């Protein structure tokens, strides 16, 4: 029984990975001056949140939640984080597409993607 619990996703390593990804994305959002790099940081932040939602719904040895005729003692995977993750993926896709289209328009208008340069050119 103890050996099975030790195989459960190698402890807290996935949560540490999520925290590292969120930290990297937030650091890039604060420090980067290029609009493309900021867009990539926002996408990385969304992906790390999706990974966190998937980790919340994971159950070791769990089955899919659609089998409602099986015995009630069986462990099931939580369906709510799965639904939230699918919704977040669609929203992240739309947000990324909007950001990239705005970046293209900004580049056509100002000729640069540097935030400092755009602020200076704007007046």
N, C-alpha and C positions, 0 to 999 in steps of 0.2 A: 504494500500500500504506500509506503514512504517512497519507494523507488518510482512509482507512477507520478507522484506529486512533484518529484524533482525534474521530470521530463516536461512539465507544464510550462512551455515557452521559455525555458532557461531563466526563470526568475523575473526580474524587473528589467531585463535588457531591452525589450521593445519599448517600454515606457521611457527609458533613458534615451533611446533613439528618437522618439517623438519629441522629447524635451530639447534634444540637440538640434533637431530640424527646425523647431519653432524658434529657438535662440538664433540660429543662423539666418532664418528668414527675417526676423525682427532687426537683427544687426544690419543686414543688407538694406532693409527699408530705411533705416535711419542714416546710414553712412553713404549710400550710393548716390551719385549725381546723374547717372545715365538712366533715361526712362525705360529702356529695354531691360536693364538689370533690375529696376524696381518692379517691372511687370513679372519677371521671373521670380523675384522674391515673394510677390503676392501669390503666385501659383504654387510655390513651394510651401508657403504657409497654409494654403488650402489643402494641399496634399497631406501635410502632416496632421491636420485636423481630421481628415478622412481616415488616416492610419490610426489615430487615437480612437475614433468611433468604432472601427473594426476591432480593435483590441478590447474595447469595452464589451462588445457583443460575443467575444470568443469564450467558449466553454470547452474544456478538455474532455474529449470523448462524447461531445454533444452531437445530436443529429439535427437534421433540418426541421424547422418548426411546423412544416405543413402536414406531417404525419400525425393527425389527431386521433386516428383509430388505434394507435399502438398503446402499450401500457403507459400509465401515468408516471411510473417511477423512473422512466428513462430521462436522461438529461437532454435538454434542448438548447440550441443556440438561440440567443435573443434576436427576434426579427426587427425590433425598433431601430437599433443602430444601423442595421443593413438598409432600412428604408431611408434613414437620415443621410447615410453615406451616398446612396444613389441620387437623392435630391441635391446634396452638396456638390456632387460631380457635375450635374447639369448646370447648377448655378455658377460654379467655377468656370465652366466652359464658356458660358455667356459673358461673364465678367471679363475673362481673358480676351475674348474676341472684341469686346467693347474697348478695353484698354488698348489693345493693339491697333484698332482702327483710329482711336484718338491720337495715338503716337504717330501714326502715318500722317494724319492731318497736321499735327504740330510740326513734324519734320518738313512737310511741304510748305508750311507757312513761314517758319523761322529758319529752316535750313540746318538745324542742329537738334540733338537730343539731350544736350547738357542743360540741367535745370538752372544753373547759375547763369549761363549764357542767355537762356530764354527770359529770365527775369531782367537781365540787363538790357536786352533788346526791346522788351516791352515798354520800358521807360519807367 
